[in-house]
Amino acid sequence: MILRQILRLSSVFHSAVSIHVRRNIGLSAIVFNKTKELDPVQKLFLDKIREYTTKSKQAGGPVDAGPDFQKDMNESLARLQRAYGEGDLTKFPEFKFEEPKFEETPK
């Protein structure tokens, strides 16, 4: 009887410890990958993304967009305004939900 309880407790202890060990190994792998030096292709890719981000902030929009891009964008916006009505189509719509008014009825 006592042996069964000890074996049951040891299996519970074993499963709890194994879960924690697996989690810690998973987290340490993530930390190790962040501190490890990137391979040259990944580094080049990240550098290009950062370069595009700085260029787009300076340009205030798409980088190296010519007059054809602006013309196509204006045509698309005009087509969407004809289809869906007025308003600024470059902004996300704002939704306003009002609480319903419930009336109490006498019983």
N, C-alpha and C positions, 0 to 999 in steps of 0.2 A: 504494500500500500504506500509506504513512504517512498519506496523506490519509484513507483509510478508518478508520484507528485514531483519528485526531483527531476525525473526525465521530462515531464510536462513543462516544468519551469525552465529547464535547460533549453528545450526547443523554443520556447517563447523568447528567452534571452538571446538565443542564437539568431532567430529571425530579426529581432530588433537591432542587434549589432550588425547583422549583414546589411540591413537597409541603410543604416548610418554610414557604414563603410562605402557602400556603392555611391551614396550621395556625395560623400567627401571626395572620392576618386573622380567623380564627374565634375565637381566644382574645381578641383585642382587642375584638371585637364584644360578647362576653359581659361583659368588664370595663366597656365603655362603657355597656351597658344597666344595670349595677348602680349606676353613679354617676349616671346620668340620673335626673331627678325623675320619679316615678310620675304617671300621669294620675289625676284625681280619683276615678274609679270604683275603680281598683285600690287607691288609698290608703284609701278608705272600706271596701273589702272587707277589707284587712289590719287596719285598726283594729277592725272588728267581730270578727274572728277572735281578735285579742289580748285584746279585752274579754271574750269568751266564755271564753278560757283562764283569765284571772284569776278570773272568777266561778265557774268549775267547780272551781278549786283551793280557793277559799274555801268553797264548798258541799260539797266532798268527793264530788262525783258530778255527775249531770246537772243543768243549770241550769233553774229554773222547772218542776221535775217535781212534779206534784201527787199526791194520793193515788190517783188512777186509774192513773197510771204505775206506782206501787209495787205496786198490786193486780195489774195485768197481769203485772208482772215476777215476782211471787211465784207466780202461777198457772202461768206458763211454766216456772219452775224446778221446781215440783212435778210438772208433766207430764213434763219431761225426766228427773227422778229416777225416776219410775215406769217410764219407758221404758228408761233406761240404768243404773239401779242407784243405789247410794248414793254419797256423796262430795260434795265441794264443786264445783259446776258452774260457779262464777264464776272458777275458777283454771285455768290451762293444766295439763294432766297432765304428770307427771314420768315419763320413761321411764328404765329401768335396763337396760342391755344387759350381760350377763355374757359373758366370754370362754369359748369352748367348750374343754373339756378333751379333749385328744387323747392317746391311749394309743399308745405304741410297741409294735409287735408284733415279736417275734423272727423273723428270717428263717431 
